[in-house]
Amino acid sequence: MADISINFAGIKSPNPYWLASAPPTNTGYQVQRAFEAGWGGAVWKTLGEPILNVTSRFGAYHFNGRRVAGFNNIELISDRPIEDNLKEIYETKKLFPDRPIIASLMVEPKREKWHEIVKRVQDVGVDGFELNLGCPHGMSERGMGSAVGQHPDLVEKTTLYAKEAAEVPVITKLTPNITDITATARAAQRGGADAISMINTINSLMGVDLDTWNTVPNVNGLGAHGGYSGPAVKPIALNMIGDCARQKDINIPISGIGGVSTWQDTVEFMLMGAGGVQICTAAMHHGFSIIDDLTEGLSHYLDEKGIASVSDIIGASVRKYTDWSNLDLNHKIVARINNDICINCNKCHIACEDTSHQCIDMLTDEHGRDYLKVREDDCVGCNLCSIVCPVEGAIDMVELVPTEPPMSWNDRQAALQMLNNN
């Protein structure tokens, strides 16, 4: 059986699944329930000066019959006294010494503030710290969270302040609400971070009630932007993780966050460079028992692939992630319709005719039966027909034998430059 334990920035965990800092890690009772269920670790809900929360706090985006395709929250950091949290962290760690507890922290970007909270919290035996520099609402308006995380200089300084006092690994959590997350990743590394985690939630407004015209959620008729999470943010998280992982000058581990709901998501995140994953929305949607499917699915996948350890897949796909200008302009695929499977719904024809390259013909055979056929000379291999097709296997995207050697845009520009110089 494959080994699914991880060693993330020196923090050992029996599996790569940590609960993210969020409502599921608000109390010792919850974290202990999660550990009993089999979760590998937990990032405790962010500690700082206790705040006041509002009601209501959550909203969800339901799409095409699927519940909670996206999730929105306007909840802030812990509203419980820090003494209560520290007592429960200590008790939980004693009960589960093999499960890492990471304390998420947020205070003002001042050296004395960070020294004070780091020293106070590490005395109860936490295995690491996660610096919450990504919360996009409420706290950012007070000069914390993403108000810090959007400025590389403040990310570097804050990380340095925490590292000066910390005796355990420090993970800097990055905001996605920024033009280039690699800039803040580098800043965290310069500040001495042992690892980075990403992504925190994305600025969002979940919706507007068409009857009342109130935003969703709303507090006594008024709304505010919140943090977006859940399956819908996975592609954004994957891109940002991959973008950081492929940078040769970013050399610290990445904890992957953002829409992880299944073991398949876990594999994708780890292939793109994550050394482990954190989960919140899926646990809030389905409960802590999802850990069984997550660990069993991951273990079976590795066994089927003949991979001894989950650590062996970390970053295996990063070399395949590059800039558009490095892609082969001479590579060609085309769509082919399997009319033995096609149900003649014509969705592919409509999509191609109205919004793509008009290369699918509606024809009639000698028996008077209608069928669809792709004009391969005109097909650009955009994948749209296979994406909208409701029947598995009805449309294949087929790679053609190359007629020209590989050539990227960069290759083309270099060749043109050479011609011009001659």
C-alpha positions in Angstrom: 0.0 0.0 0.0 1.3 3.4 -0.9 2.6 5.7 1.8 0.4 8.8 1.9 2.1 10.5 4.8 3.9 13.8 4.1 6.7 15.9 5.6 5.7 19.5 4.8 8.4 22.0 5.6 9.5 19.8 8.4 6.0 19.2 9.7 5.1 15.5 9.6 1.5 14.4 8.9 -0.1 11.0 8.4 -1.8 12.1 5.2 -1.8 15.3 3.1 -5.2 16.4 4.2 -5.4 19.4 6.6 -8.4 21.3 7.5 -7.9 24.9 6.4 -8.2 27.8 8.9 -12.0 28.5 8.8 -15.2 27.7 10.7 -14.4 23.9 10.8 -11.4 24.6 13.0 -12.9 27.1 15.3 -12.9 25.0 18.5 -11.1 22.1 20.1 -14.2 20.0 19.9 -14.3 20.4 16.1 -10.6 19.7 15.5 -10.8 16.7 17.8 -13.8 15.3 15.8 -11.8 15.8 12.6 -8.8 14.0 14.0 -10.9 11.1 15.2 -12.4 10.9 11.7 -8.9 10.6 10.2 -7.8 14.1 9.1 -4.1 14.5 8.9 -3.8 18.0 10.4 -5.6 21.2 11.0 -4.9 24.9 10.7 -6.7 26.5 13.6 -9.1 29.4 12.9 -7.1 32.6 12.8 -6.1 34.0 16.2 -5.7 37.7 16.9 -7.5 40.3 18.8 -11.0 38.8 19.2 -13.5 40.5 16.9 -17.3 40.8 16.6 -18.9 38.8 13.8 -22.2 39.5 12.1 -25.2 37.5 11.0 -25.9 36.3 8.4 -22.4 35.2 7.2 -22.5 32.7 4.4 -23.8 32.5 0.8 -23.6 29.9 -1.9 -23.6 29.7 -5.6 -25.7 26.8 -6.9 -25.3 25.9 -10.6 -27.3 23.7 -12.9 -28.7 21.6 -10.0 -25.4 21.3 -8.1 -25.4 22.6 -4.6 -22.5 24.8 -3.5 -20.5 25.1 -6.7 -19.1 28.2 -5.0 -19.2 29.5 -1.4 -19.0 33.0 0.0 -18.4 34.1 3.5 -18.2 37.4 5.4 -17.0 35.8 8.6 -13.9 37.2 10.2 -11.2 35.7 12.4 -11.9 34.0 15.7 -14.4 35.8 17.9 -13.5 33.7 20.9 -11.1 34.8 23.6 -7.5 33.8 22.7 -7.1 32.2 26.1 -9.9 29.7 25.3 -8.3 28.9 22.0 -4.9 28.3 23.5 -6.3 26.0 26.2 -8.1 24.0 23.5 -5.1 23.8 21.2 -3.0 22.5 24.1 -5.6 19.9 25.0 -6.1 18.8 21.4 -2.4 18.4 20.8 -2.1 16.2 24.0 -4.8 14.0 22.7 -3.5 13.7 19.1 0.3 14.2 19.3 0.8 12.7 15.8 -1.5 15.3 14.1 0.0 18.7 13.3 -1.8 21.7 14.6 -0.9 24.9 12.7 -1.9 28.2 14.3 -3.2 30.8 11.9 -2.3 34.3 13.1 -3.3 37.8 12.2 -2.2 41.1 13.8 -1.1 44.5 12.6 2.1 44.6 10.5 4.2 45.7 13.5 7.2 43.8 14.8 6.2 43.9 18.5 2.7 42.7 17.7 4.0 39.7 15.8 6.6 38.8 18.4 4.0 39.0 21.1 1.4 36.7 19.5 4.0 34.2 18.1 5.6 33.7 21.5 2.3 33.5 23.3 0.8 30.8 20.9 3.9 28.6 20.5 4.0 28.0 24.2 1.0 25.7 23.9 2.9 23.3 21.5 1.7 24.2 18.0 3.6 22.5 15.1 3.8 25.6 13.0 2.3 29.0 12.2 0.3 30.2 9.2 0.4 34.0 8.7 -3.0 35.0 7.4 -2.1 37.7 4.9 -5.0 37.0 2.6 -8.4 37.6 4.3 -10.1 39.9 1.8 -12.9 41.4 3.9 -13.4 43.0 7.2 -9.9 42.6 8.5 -8.4 44.1 5.4 -10.3 47.3 6.1 -8.4 47.4 9.4 -5.0 47.2 7.7 -4.6 43.5 8.1 -5.2 40.4 5.9 -5.1 41.2 2.2 -4.3 44.8 2.9 -0.9 43.4 3.9 -0.8 40.5 1.5 -1.2 42.8 -1.6 2.1 44.5 -0.8 5.3 42.5 -1.3 7.3 44.7 1.1 4.8 44.2 3.9 4.6 40.4 3.2 8.4 40.3 3.5 8.5 42.3 6.7 5.6 40.5 8.3 7.1 37.1 7.6 10.5 38.3 9.0 8.8 39.5 12.2 7.1 36.1 12.7 10.3 34.3 11.9 12.3 36.3 14.4 10.2 34.9 17.3 9.1 31.5 15.9 10.7 28.3 17.0 8.5 26.2 14.6 8.0 26.5 10.8 6.3 29.6 9.4 3.9 29.3 6.5 2.9 32.6 4.8 -0.7 32.5 3.4 -1.0 34.5 0.2 -4.0 36.4 -1.3 -5.2 35.7 -4.8 -6.5 39.3 -5.0 -3.4 40.5 -6.7 -1.9 40.9 -10.2 1.0 38.5 -9.8 1.1 36.1 -6.8 4.7 35.1 -7.6 5.8 38.6 -6.4 4.4 38.0 -2.9 5.6 34.4 -2.9 9.2 35.7 -3.5 8.6 38.3 -0.8 7.6 35.6 1.7 10.7 33.6 0.8 12.9 36.7 1.3 11.3 37.2 4.7 12.4 33.6 5.6 9.1 31.7 5.2 9.5 28.0 5.5 6.6 27.5 3.1 3.7 29.4 1.5 0.0 28.5 1.3 -2.4 29.5 -1.4 -4.9 30.6 -2.3 -6.9 32.5 0.3 -10.4 33.4 -0.7 -11.3 35.7 -3.7 -13.2 38.9 -3.5 -16.8 38.2 -4.4 -20.4 39.1 -4.1 -22.5 36.0 -4.2 -25.7 37.4 -5.7 -28.7 39.7 -5.4 -32.2 38.6 -4.3 -34.5 39.4 -7.1 -37.5 39.9 -4.8 -36.0 42.1 -2.1 -33.0 43.4 -4.1 -30.8 42.7 -1.1 -27.4 41.3 -1.6 -26.7 37.7 -0.6 -25.8 37.4 2.2 -27.1 40.6 3.8 -27.0 42.0 7.3 -30.1 44.0 8.1 -30.5 45.0 4.5 -26.9 45.8 3.8 -24.2 43.6 2.2 -20.5 43.6 1.7 -18.0 41.7 -0.5 -16.7 38.5 1.0 -14.4 35.6 0.3 -15.1 33.1 -2.5 -14.2 29.5 -2.2 -15.4 26.0 -3.2 -15.1 23.9 -6.4 -15.5 26.9 -8.7 -12.2 28.5 -7.6 -10.1 25.3 -8.2 -8.8 26.4 -11.7 -7.7 29.8 -10.3 -5.9 28.0 -7.4 -4.2 25.5 -9.7 -2.9 28.3 -12.0 -1.4 30.2 -9.1 0.2 27.2 -7.5 1.6 26.1 -10.8 2.8 29.6 -11.6 4.8 29.7 -8.3 6.0 26.1 -8.6 7.5 26.7 -12.0 9.6 29.7 -10.9 13.2 28.6 -10.5 13.8 31.2 -7.8 10.9 30.1 -5.6 12.2 27.1 -3.7 9.9 26.7 -0.7 7.0 24.2 -0.3 3.5 25.1 -1.2 0.4 24.1 0.7 -2.5 24.0 -1.8 -5.8 25.5 -1.0 -8.8 26.4 -3.2 -11.7 24.1 -4.2 -10.1 20.7 -3.2 -13.1 18.4 -2.9 -12.0 15.0 -4.1 -8.9 12.8 -4.1 -8.6 13.6 -7.8 -8.3 17.3 -7.0 -5.6 16.4 -4.5 -3.6 14.6 -7.2 -3.9 17.5 -9.5 -2.8 20.0 -6.9 0.2 17.9 -5.9 1.2 17.3 -9.5 1.2 21.0 -10.0 3.6 21.5 -7.0 1.6 21.4 -3.8 3.2 19.4 -1.0 -0.2 18.9 0.7 -3.7 20.3 0.6 -6.0 22.2 2.9 -9.8 21.8 2.7 -12.7 23.9 4.0 -15.7 24.2 1.8 -16.0 20.5 1.0 -15.9 19.7 4.8 -18.6 22.3 5.5 -20.8 20.9 2.7 -20.4 17.2 3.5 -18.9 16.9 7.0 -15.6 15.4 8.3 -16.4 11.9 7.1 -15.3 12.8 3.5 -11.8 12.1 4.7 -12.4 8.3 4.2 -13.0 8.8 0.4 -10.1 11.2 0.2 -7.5 9.0 1.8 -8.8 5.7 0.3 -9.1 7.2 -3.2 -5.6 8.7 -3.1 -4.1 5.5 -1.8 -5.8 3.3 -4.4 -4.7 5.7 -7.2 -1.1 5.5 -6.2 -1.2 1.7 -5.9 -2.7 1.5 -9.4 0.0 3.7 -10.7 2.7 1.7 -8.9 3.8 4.8 -7.0 5.3 4.1 -3.6 4.7 7.4 -1.9 2.5 10.4 -2.5 5.6 12.6 -2.1 6.8 11.2 -5.4 4.1 13.0 -7.4 4.8 16.5 -6.0 5.5 18.8 -8.9 5.6 16.0 -11.6 3.5 18.1 -14.0 5.2 21.5 -13.3 7.6 21.1 -16.2 4.6 20.8 -18.5 3.2 24.2 -17.5 4.8 27.0 -19.4 4.0 30.3 -21.2 1.8 30.4 -24.3 4.8 31.6 -26.3 6.5 28.2 -25.8 3.6 26.2 -27.2 4.0 24.3 -30.6 2.2 26.2 -33.3 2.5 23.2 -35.6 0.7 20.7 -33.3 -2.7 19.8 -34.7 -5.7 17.9 -33.3 -9.2 17.6 -34.9 -12.6 16.5 -33.8 -14.1 13.2 -35.0 -17.7 12.2 -34.4 -18.5 8.6 -33.6 -21.9 8.3 -35.2 -22.5 4.9 -33.6 -22.7 6.7 -30.3 -23.9 10.1 -31.3 -27.6 10.8 -30.4 -28.0 13.6 -32.9 -28.8 16.2 -30.3 -26.9 18.7 -32.6 -25.4 20.6 -29.6 -21.9 20.3 -31.2 -23.2 21.6 -34.6 -24.9 24.6 -32.9 -21.9 25.5 -30.8 -19.5 25.2 -33.8 -21.8 27.0 -36.2 -22.8 29.9 -33.9 -19.6 30.4 -31.9 -16.6 28.6 -33.4 -15.4 27.7 -36.9 -18.4 26.3 -38.8 -16.7 23.0 -39.6 -19.4 20.5 -38.7 -21.7 19.5 -41.5 -25.2 18.1 -41.2 -25.5 15.3 -43.8 -27.8 12.5 -44.9 -26.7 9.0 -45.7 -28.1 6.7 -48.5 -30.7 5.4 -46.1 -32.1 8.9 -45.4 -30.5 9.0 -41.9 -29.1 12.3 -40.7 -25.5 12.4 -39.3 -22.8 14.9 -38.5 -19.3 15.0 -39.9 -16.3 17.3 -39.2 -14.5 18.9 -42.1 -11.1 18.2 -40.7 -9.3 20.7 -43.0 -11.3 23.5 -41.4 -11.2 22.2 -37.8 -8.9 24.1 -35.5 -9.1 21.6 -32.6 -10.6 24.0 -30.2 -12.4 21.2 -28.2 -15.7 23.1 -28.0 -17.8 20.4 -29.6 -16.4 17.7 -27.3 -17.0 20.0 -24.3 -20.7 20.6 -25.0 -21.4 17.0 -26.1 -23.5 15.3 -23.5 -22.5 11.7 -24.5 -19.2 10.2 -23.4 -17.2 8.9 -26.4 -19.4 10.5 -29.1 -16.6 13.0 -30.1 -12.9 12.2 -29.9 -10.2 14.8 -30.2 -7.5 13.1 -32.4 -3.9 14.1 -32.7 -2.7 14.2 -36.4 0.7 13.1 -37.6 2.9 16.3 -37.7 3.8 17.6 -41.1 6.1 20.2 -39.8 8.7 20.2 -37.1 7.7 21.8 -33.7 7.8 25.6 -33.7 6.8 27.9 -30.9 6.1 31.6 -31.2 9.5 32.2 -29.5 11.1 30.0 -32.1 9.3 31.9 -34.9 10.3 35.3 -33.6 13.9 34.1 -33.2 14.0 32.8 -36.8 12.5 36.1 -38.1 15.1 38.1 -36.2 17.9 36.0 -37.6 16.6 36.5 -41.2 16.4 40.3 -40.5 19.9 40.3 -39.2 21.1 38.6 -42.3 
